[in-house]
Amino acid sequence: MTDDSVEGCDITVPRFSFSVTRYVAAGDMTSEYVASLFALTGKTNNAEWSVTVNGLTLTFAEGEALFLGASGSPRGDDSWEVTLRFAASPNATNINVDGVSLIVPAKKGWEYLWVQYKDAEDSSAKCIIKKPKRVVVDRVYDSGNFGLLGCS
């Protein structure tokens, strides 16, 4: 903290990255499917979404999964190998910002939480300190229908 601002730092937050490989029949690898992959890149899931990876079913609440994009190539057997990449960050509730009274009731996994500060007097230390004035949760990613990815 300096005289006129509160400094921050980078911290590691809960995050899980994974990929799903699909084998798509050539007839199903349509321009509409590719357009869906393109349109959903950089979007979060707009509803609860489950995906099975090597027999393990992963379920994510609305806003926890982020689609990072896809890559693919044709195979020799009249199909395509398509790899879909994701990251997941858990939703949070009742986030206590100042240790006393500023509580954020809910924040989705990929939303951004920031705090605006104000000057306040610390009478015991006889100095001006920064205290949280308000907390804002911003949506930074739009959401989309992950059912269109074909890997539910």
N, C-alpha and C positions, 0 to 999 in steps of 0.2 A: 504494500500500500504506500502510495506517495501522498504528498500534501493535497493534491487535487484529483486523484483517481484511485480506483481499486484495481490492482493488477490481477491477472489471471494466470493460469498455467494449463498445460495440456495434461490430461489424465486418461488412463485407459478405462473405458467403460465396458460393461458386459456386451459382448458381440460374438456372434457365431457366423462364420462364413462356410458355405458349402456349395457343391454343384450337383446337378442331376444330369445324367446322360440318358437321352432318349434315342430310340431307333424308330425313325418315322418312315413309313412306306412312301415311296416316291409319289404316289397319287395323293397322299395327304400333305405333302410338302408344297403347299399352294402359295400363291402370292398373298392371299388373305392371311395365312398362318404367319408368313414372314412379316407382313405388315403388323400383325398383333405383337410379335416379338419386338419389333422396332418401337411400336407405340407404348409398350409396357416397360421398356427399359427406363430406369430411373424413377419407377413408381413403387408405391407400397401397396400391400394387399388391402382391398376395400371391405373385406369381410373375413371372418375366421377362415383359415386356409390350411389344409393338410397336404403333405407330400410324403411319399414313401421312398426312402433311400436305402438300398440294400436290405430290405426287409424291416427297416426301422421307420415307423410313422412319426413324422414331426408335425406338430400342430401349432399354428401361430395365430394369436388374436389379431383383430383388425389393427393395422398400422405397425406390426412388429417385423414383417418381412419386407425386404427391399430387393427388387429384381435388378441385377447389375448388367444383364445383357446375355446374349447367346452367341455361340459360334457353331459352325457345322460344316460338314462336307459330305458329298455323296460316297456311298460304299459300292462295292462291286456287285452287290446282290439286289439291286433295284430298291435301295433304301438310303436314308440319310442318317448319319450320326450327328445329333444335335446336343450340345452341352449348354445347360442353362446355369447361370451363376447367381447366387443369392447371398445376402447378409441379413442377419436377424439381430434385433436389439429389443430387449423386453420393454413392455409398457410399464409405467410406474404410477402409483397412486399415493396420495397424502405425503408429498415431498415437503419436508420441513426446511425452509430456506434460511431462516435466521435463528433457529433454535428456540424461538419463543412463540411467535404468532403468525408468521407468514407461511401459510400452508398452500401448496399447489395441489388441488384435488386429483388431477389426472394429467398425464403426459404420455402420448404415444411414443413408441420406441424411437422413431426417426424424427420426431419433432425437436425443436431447439428451444431450450429454456435459457432466458437471460434475465438479469436483475438490474434495475435502475436504482442508483444509490442517491442519498441526500446527506447533507452535512447535519450532524447532530452534536450536541454538547455532552461530553462525558464529565459530569460534575465532580466525580471522585478523582479523576485524573487531571481535571481542569484543562481539557483540550477538546478540539473539534475532531470528531471521528466520522467515518462513513457508515451509514446504516441503510439497510435495504428499504427502498420506498415502495417499489412495486415489482412484481414478477410477471414476465410475459412468456407465453408458450407460443411459438410460431410454427406453422406448418411450412416445411421447406420442400417437401416432395408431394406431388399430387398422388392420388391413389387410382388403382385400376383393378379390373377383374382378373385375378390370377388363374381362374378356371380356363381362360383362353390359352394358357401356356401348354395345356395338354399333359401335365405331369401330376395332377391331383391324386 
